[in-house]
Amino acid sequence: MANNSPREHWGSGIGFILAATGSAVGLGNIWKFPYITGENGGGAFVLIYLVCIAVIGIPVMLCEMSLGRHTQKNPIGAFGSISPESSKLSHFFGLCMLLTGMGLLLFHNYGMAVLMFVLGALVFAYSWRVVGFCGVFAGFVILSFYSVVAGWTIAYFGKALSGGLDFVDKVAAEQSFSSLVANPYYSIGCHLGFMFLCVVIVMGGVKKGIERWSKILMSLLFLLLFILILRGLSLPGATQGVAFMLSPDFSAISTNSVLIALGHAFFTLSLGMGAIITYGSYVSKDQNLFLSTLSIVALDTLVAILAGLAIFPAVFAFNMEPSAGPGLVFNTVPLVMTQMPGGIFWAGLFFLLLIIAALTSGISLLEVVVAAAMDELKIKRTPAVIGVGCIIGLLGCLCAVSVSDWTRVEWLHSGLTGLFGVDDASFFDFMDNIASNWLLPLGGISISIFVGWVWGTRKAVEEIRHGSHNFADVHLIALLAGLKDDPSHNSDYHVLTLAALWGIFIRFISPVAVMIAFLYNIGWI
Ligand code: PFF
């Protein structure tokens, strides 16, 4: 069973870009972005989100990509192969974790305190490898609830096909969604169906599975989105929806909105957990990492904005609330769409779009864990995919059951209530909280500090230079002025190059910004 085969690689540069864009474009873009935009002032929120993408998203994605390609390893192996035997910085972080654990004990937050003690001890023992381990663990956690939501989109697609989305009013739409969620067998069936699709694709390998399917699915996704936008924009009153997305209302913005935008930037770009490290480890040396990062980020942002443009015009044309919360997609959208001529067809297309978006993200989450199992446990792809798929499938069942009724899994409920004080939050909310508020921000900070201070920006830039021609060393001002190829602007002076700008961001700006968001998220500031 030992896995001694050479590392697989993407068949083409565009294949890699589409696969990574597929990872980034997911439920976060089409389900979450429109409703958080609706709740936080429309255009003003979009503007803040764009700043977060530029300040945090681009620099951290470049860190993950260069780390992956340089080491050609999964997140655990990537940190392990670069990390020094003993790192003062990691000891310092280990100590901080132990102290945080003690602080949490004083606040009677026993579960988080135990987690901090374990993490702190692991950091002392395994140094930076722990960051990779946490990334893989986040993959487990996120996929187990992500696939439950993805399962609901499959259920809604089925309902659209069978004419079951023909709601007369808002109450009927809400009832339909609550009865789906309350039926654990149906939720579990759809979740397992989604996991099965992910398992089949990932089992095909990097080139023949993930890359091939990403190319097909992403082309279909762009086509569907385009059709849905044209449909949305052709409705009467649609201009109001477009204006809502594009004209900023700064009075609806609060500190919280800024932090929501920052957290979402992480989730939507699949950062902070090693997905991009894993995909980057299959990239060849002649790929331009700078341009790849910019393309992935631009496509992801474009899809989020297009999804808003597909949804809000229809919402306004039918006098619905743009700030309808997480139910926007499952309650409002079917209601709006089925009121339009040919509505069931449009609703079907919309849920198909959601399934495709979720699938390309689901396979990347699964691949993070599979790649780690293959490399670290030295097993072949097929048993790794089946084993990991089964474990995540089981965890997802717990999520689905806990959403329908906590008391069905009372042992888990009382255990988590005792340790973490989760009270009425479902296991689903608990997993989401652990991943989104703890693992991803901590992972993001650790990755940028590791690349900026431990591996070092100099070595990272050497990696980025492969395949990037002189992109990294171009004088930024010369680039903006269109003088990129003018030799006098690219001399040996210490000028502000793209590489220098990136270094400043990952050493100082990104970690500090994420740290503030993290502390705010957990309620410490
Ligand atoms: N980026 C995905 C989305 O926006 O839905 C979610 C995600 C996928 C997060 C893969 C993390 C990841 F590794």
Residues whose N, C-alpha, C, O or C-beta is under 5 A from the ligand:
A	BS01	PFF	S23 A24 V25 G26 L27 G28 N29 F267 T268 L269 S270 A275 S361 S364 L365
